[in-house]
Amino acid sequence: MHAFDVLGDPVRRRILELLATGEHTAGNIVEVIQKEFGLSQAGVSQHLKVLLQEVNSWLDQLRGFWEKGLSALSAEIARGKRERRGLAISLSDPVTSFVEYLRVRLPPCALTS
């Protein structure tokens, strides 16, 4: 089911309006929807099930998007940590350490003048 189909139903829109005001128990939602729309508890439960399935589908899409990006970020952070460990400036010979640090960090032509 598409998100617009889910939101196209007035009962589901009303459920979302209720949830937008704060947390509600399923029993509270059923009570409000029964009064406003005359639906049975089973009917309201079906609408809640459809909303839950759509939310889970949407979250799965977000997880797939963010996991790939966050994995790349995690790999980049780990690479940076490895570089910093390997390029720590030595207190006993800070000048040589700093020159070596620059040699790794700067483009090759920057230190050849």
trRosetta pair geometry for C-beta under 8 A, 3 or more apart (Angstrom, degrees):
i j d omega theta_ij theta_ji phi_ij phi_ji
1 5 4.9 -121 -174 83 91 132
1 6 5.8 103 132 -56 120 90
1 50 6.8 -10 49 -161 164 102
1 53 7.5 78 36 101 116 120
1 54 6.4 -67 84 -83 108 105
2 5 4.6 97 59 1 79 104
2 6 7.3 -145 97 -6 43 85
3 6 5.5 -53 -152 34 36 114
3 7 6.2 22 156 -7 69 109
3 54 6.4 126 -103 -170 65 125
3 58 7.3 71 -87 -77 118 119
4 7 5.8 -58 -140 48 33 103
4 8 5.9 50 153 -41 65 104
5 8 5.5 -46 -145 20 28 121
5 9 7.7 30 158 -22 55 95
6 9 6.9 -62 -176 20 32 104
6 12 5.7 -119 173 140 69 159
6 50 6.2 180 -124 145 95 106
6 51 6.6 123 -169 -99 121 60
6 54 4.7 21 -84 -76 161 166
7 12 6.6 -122 -107 103 30 116
7 13 5.9 74 -163 -82 65 91
7 16 7.5 -18 -116 3 84 157
9 12 4.3 67 78 15 107 107
9 13 6.7 -177 89 -12 53 85
9 47 7.2 -149 118 -130 143 108
10 13 5.5 -53 -143 37 35 114
10 14 6.2 37 156 -22 66 104
10 37 7.7 159 104 -100 105 126
11 14 5.8 -56 -153 35 30 111
11 15 6.6 32 149 -21 64 103
11 33 6.2 64 -156 -149 96 119
11 37 5.5 24 -100 -82 101 171
11 39 6.8 54 -125 -31 141 151
11 44 7.6 -137 179 -113 126 65
11 47 5.1 -94 121 -115 120 156
12 15 5.4 -47 -148 33 37 115
12 16 6.5 37 152 -17 65 102
12 47 5.3 -153 -77 -168 80 106
12 50 6.6 -72 -96 89 133 120
12 51 5.7 170 -146 -69 105 107
13 16 5.7 -56 -153 38 33 111
13 17 6.4 38 148 -23 65 103
14 17 5.4 -48 -148 32 36 115
14 18 6.6 40 151 -20 64 100
14 32 7.8 -159 149 126 114 112
14 33 6.6 137 102 -104 127 88
14 36 6.5 -160 -174 100 160 153
14 37 7.5 178 42 -39 158 123
15 18 5.7 -52 -155 33 33 113
15 19 6.4 27 151 -14 66 107
15 29 6.0 47 -132 -160 92 122
15 33 6.7 1 -75 -75 89 128
15 47 6.2 167 -28 133 149 120
15 48 6.8 -162 -153 -87 155 71
15 51 6.3 -117 102 -48 140 158
16 19 5.6 -56 -144 41 35 109
16 20 6.2 44 153 -30 66 103
16 51 7.2 -172 -65 -131 90 135
17 20 5.6 -50 -149 27 30 116
17 21 7.3 30 153 -21 59 100
18 21 6.2 -60 -166 26 34 109
18 24 5.5 -24 150 -4 110 158
18 28 7.9 176 176 121 135 101
18 29 5.9 146 104 -113 156 86
18 32 6.2 142 -98 79 144 159
19 22 7.8 -129 -167 70 35 23
19 23 7.7 16 -143 -113 69 31
19 24 6.3 -108 -92 22 60 109
19 29 7.9 10 -58 -96 88 125
21 24 7.9 52 69 -43 95 113
24 28 4.5 -123 -174 84 97 127
24 29 5.3 112 120 -54 127 88
25 28 4.6 101 55 2 80 100
25 29 7.1 -145 95 -2 45 84
26 29 5.6 -55 -151 38 35 112
26 30 6.2 39 151 -22 67 105
26 45 7.7 44 -176 -103 122 79
26 48 6.5 43 -133 -130 102 168
27 30 5.6 -51 -146 35 31 113
27 31 6.4 34 154 -22 64 105
28 31 5.7 -52 -149 33 31 114
28 32 6.5 26 156 -15 65 105
29 32 6.0 -57 -149 38 31 107
29 33 6.1 21 159 -12 67 113
29 44 6.6 162 122 173 91 126
29 48 6.8 103 110 -82 147 123
30 33 6.1 -63 -142 43 26 105
30 34 5.9 30 159 -24 65 110
30 41 5.3 24 -159 -126 135 78
30 44 4.6 145 -118 93 73 156
30 45 7.4 8 -94 -53 114 74
31 34 5.9 -55 -145 34 24 112
31 35 6.6 21 157 -16 60 107
32 35 6.0 -61 -155 36 29 109
32 36 6.2 10 158 -6 67 115
33 36 5.9 -63 -138 47 30 102
33 37 5.4 -24 -180 28 71 114
33 39 5.7 -29 138 46 102 119
33 44 4.7 134 83 -111 142 120
33 47 7.4 -166 -156 55 161 148
34 37 7.2 -71 -115 57 14 74
34 38 6.9 46 -170 -119 51 17
34 39 5.9 -107 -101 64 56 65
34 40 7.4 43 -111 -121 102 14
34 41 7.2 -13 -73 -70 126 60
34 44 6.6 -63 -54 -42 80 138
39 43 3.8 -124 -175 91 109 133
39 44 5.2 133 106 -51 126 80
39 47 7.8 24 152 -10 169 130
40 43 4.6 103 52 2 74 102
40 44 7.2 -141 95 -1 42 84
41 44 5.9 -55 -150 38 33 109
41 45 6.2 38 150 -23 66 107
42 45 5.5 -53 -146 36 31 116
42 46 6.5 37 152 -24 63 101
43 46 5.7 -50 -153 28 32 113
43 47 6.9 30 150 -15 63 102
44 47 5.7 -53 -155 35 37 111
44 48 6.4 38 148 -19 68 105
45 48 5.5 -53 -148 37 34 113
45 49 6.3 40 151 -24 66 103
46 49 5.5 -50 -148 32 32 115
46 50 6.6 34 152 -19 63 101
47 50 5.7 -50 -150 33 34 112
47 51 6.5 33 152 -16 64 105
48 51 5.7 -55 -150 38 33 112
48 52 6.2 34 153 -20 66 107
49 52 5.7 -55 -146 37 30 112
49 53 6.4 31 155 -19 64 105
50 53 5.9 -54 -149 35 29 111
50 54 6.4 26 154 -17 64 108
51 54 5.8 -59 -149 38 31 109
51 55 6.2 30 155 -19 67 106
52 55 5.7 -53 -145 36 31 110
52 56 6.3 31 156 -18 64 107
53 56 5.8 -56 -148 38 29 111
53 57 6.4 32 153 -21 64 106
54 57 5.6 -52 -148 35 32 114
54 58 6.4 33 153 -19 64 106
55 58 5.7 -55 -149 37 32 112
55 59 6.3 31 153 -18 66 106
56 59 5.7 -53 -144 38 31 110
56 60 6.4 37 154 -23 64 103
57 60 5.7 -51 -151 31 30 114
57 61 6.8 31 151 -18 62 102
58 61 5.8 -54 -156 33 33 112
58 62 6.6 31 149 -16 65 106
59 62 5.5 -54 -147 39 37 112
59 63 6.2 43 153 -25 68 102
60 63 5.6 -49 -145 33 31 114
60 64 6.5 33 155 -19 62 103
61 64 5.9 -54 -153 34 31 111
61 65 6.5 29 152 -17 64 107
62 65 5.6 -57 -149 37 34 112
62 66 6.0 16 161 -7 70 111
63 66 6.2 -65 -140 46 26 99
63 67 5.7 28 165 -26 67 113
64 67 6.2 -50 -133 31 22 110
64 68 6.9 21 166 -16 56 106
65 68 6.7 -71 -168 32 23 105
65 69 6.9 6 152 -4 61 115
66 69 5.7 -64 -148 46 38 107
66 70 5.5 31 160 -16 75 113
67 70 5.9 -58 -136 44 26 106
67 71 6.1 33 159 -25 63 106
68 71 5.9 -53 -148 31 26 112
68 72 6.8 24 153 -15 60 105
69 72 5.8 -56 -153 35 33 110
69 73 6.4 32 151 -17 66 107
70 73 5.3 -50 -144 39 38 114
70 74 6.1 43 154 -23 67 103
71 74 5.6 -51 -146 35 30 113
71 75 6.5 32 153 -18 63 104
72 75 5.8 -53 -150 35 32 111
72 76 6.4 31 152 -19 64 107
73 76 5.6 -56 -148 37 32 112
73 77 6.3 33 153 -20 66 105
74 77 5.7 -52 -146 35 31 111
74 78 6.4 31 154 -18 64 106
75 78 5.7 -54 -149 37 31 112
75 79 6.4 34 151 -21 64 105
76 79 5.6 -50 -147 34 32 113
76 80 6.4 34 153 -19 63 104
77 80 5.7 -54 -150 36 32 113
77 81 6.5 33 152 -20 65 104
78 81 5.7 -52 -149 34 33 112
78 82 6.5 34 152 -20 65 103
79 82 5.7 -54 -151 35 32 111
79 83 6.4 32 151 -19 65 105
80 83 5.6 -53 -148 35 33 112
80 84 6.3 32 155 -19 66 104
81 84 5.8 -53 -146 36 32 110
81 85 6.5 33 155 -19 64 104
82 85 5.9 -55 -151 35 31 110
82 86 6.4 21 155 -11 64 111
83 86 5.8 -66 -149 44 30 106
83 87 5.8 -1 163 4 69 119
83 104 7.6 172 -161 145 106 139
84 87 6.1 -71 -132 52 26 92
84 88 6.8 60 161 -68 63 76
85 88 6.4 -18 -158 -31 29 108
87 97 8.0 128 -179 -177 60 86
87 100 7.1 -164 -139 116 83 96
87 101 5.0 106 -180 -111 112 83
87 104 5.9 -118 -100 52 133 152
87 105 7.9 101 -163 -44 161 100
88 97 7.4 -41 113 -166 47 131
89 94 5.5 39 168 -137 111 76
89 97 4.1 127 -144 124 61 132
89 98 5.7 29 -122 -67 120 71
89 101 6.3 -33 -77 -39 91 141
90 93 5.0 19 90 51 123 74
90 94 6.5 -145 80 -78 60 46
90 96 7.4 -14 48 74 118 95
90 97 4.3 176 22 -61 80 140
91 94 6.3 5 -131 -62 30 97
93 96 4.5 -9 147 35 115 115
93 97 5.9 129 98 -22 77 94
94 97 5.5 -61 -143 43 33 113
94 98 5.9 33 160 -23 70 108
95 98 5.8 -56 -147 36 27 109
95 99 6.4 26 155 -17 63 106
96 99 5.8 -53 -146 36 31 111
96 100 6.3 31 154 -18 64 107
97 100 5.7 -57 -150 38 30 111
97 101 6.3 36 149 -24 64 105
98 101 5.3 -49 -147 33 34 117
98 102 6.4 33 154 -17 65 102
99 102 5.8 -53 -149 38 32 110
99 103 6.3 39 150 -27 64 104
99 111 7.8 110 -163 -143 84 140
100 103 5.4 -48 -146 30 33 118
100 104 6.7 28 155 -14 63 103
101 104 6.2 -62 -157 37 29 105
101 105 6.1 11 155 -7 67 118
102 105 5.7 -67 -136 48 31 103
102 106 5.2 5 177 -2 75 118
102 110 7.7 -122 167 105 101 121
102 111 6.4 125 125 -78 112 129
103 106 6.9 -48 -111 44 15 93
103 111 6.1 -46 -99 7 70 166
106 110 4.0 -97 160 64 126 145
106 111 6.1 118 84 -33 135 100
107 110 5.1 106 62 -19 75 107
108 111 7.5 -80 -171 37 36 91
108 112 7.0 29 150 -30 70 121
109 112 5.6 -64 -147 25 45 120
